[in-house]
Amino acid sequence: MSVQIKFVGQEEPFTYEDGNGNEYRYQVEDSGALSVFEKEGGAYLKKGTDPIAVYGPSAWFSVSGNALSRSDTGPTEIAGF
């Protein structure tokens, strides 16, 4: 599913459209900022991957689509027992 953002002062939403093997995810940060991430070719996002876009909390008021989840960052490695 694509990520669709409604910005303050804009009538039409902006969409990051999935396609060509790329998928988009969003995350609402503790500060209220909105981060958008791009997964290329169905790969996992590496830990510490920078978002492709960040919008301040006063720039947007609604987002829909797929939120970033654990399944997007791949399996967790367990070190030693």
C-alpha positions in Angstrom: 0.0 0.0 0.0 1.3 3.5 -0.8 1.7 6.3 1.7 -0.7 9.2 1.4 -0.1 12.4 3.3 -2.5 15.3 3.8 -0.7 18.6 4.3 -1.9 21.7 6.1 -3.2 24.2 3.5 -3.3 21.7 0.6 -6.6 20.4 -0.7 -5.1 17.3 -2.5 -3.1 14.7 -0.6 0.5 13.8 -1.7 1.1 10.1 -2.4 4.3 8.0 -2.4 3.1 5.4 -4.8 4.4 1.8 -4.5 5.7 0.4 -7.8 8.8 -0.8 -9.7 9.7 -3.0 -6.8 9.7 -0.1 -4.3 7.4 0.1 -1.3 6.9 3.0 1.1 6.4 3.0 4.8 5.8 5.8 7.3 6.6 6.4 10.9 5.3 9.2 13.2 8.2 10.2 15.5 7.9 11.1 19.2 8.2 14.8 18.2 5.2 14.5 15.8 7.4 14.7 12.7 6.5 12.3 9.9 9.3 10.1 8.4 8.9 8.3 5.1 11.0 5.3 4.2 11.6 3.5 0.9 12.1 -0.3 0.7 13.8 -1.2 -2.6 13.1 -4.5 -4.3 11.3 -6.0 -1.3 14.5 -5.9 0.8 14.5 -5.2 4.5 15.4 -1.8 5.8 18.7 -1.9 7.6 18.9 -0.6 11.2 19.7 3.1 11.1 18.4 3.6 7.6 17.7 7.3 7.0 14.2 8.3 5.8 13.8 9.7 2.2 11.7 12.5 3.6 10.8 14.1 7.0 7.9 16.5 7.5 7.6 18.7 10.6 4.6 18.2 12.9 3.0 21.4 11.8 3.3 20.5 8.1 0.8 17.6 8.0 -2.4 16.5 9.7 -3.2 13.0 8.3 -1.3 10.0 6.9 -2.5 6.6 5.7 -0.9 3.6 4.2 1.6 1.1 5.7 3.3 2.1 8.9 6.9 1.0 9.5 6.9 -2.3 11.4 9.3 -4.9 12.7 8.6 -7.0 9.6 10.2 -4.2 7.5 13.5 -4.4 9.3 14.0 -8.2 9.0 14.7 -10.9 11.5 16.4 -10.0 14.8 19.8 -11.5 15.5 20.2 -13.2 18.8 23.8 -13.2 20.1 25.1 -16.1 22.2 23.7 -18.0 25.1 
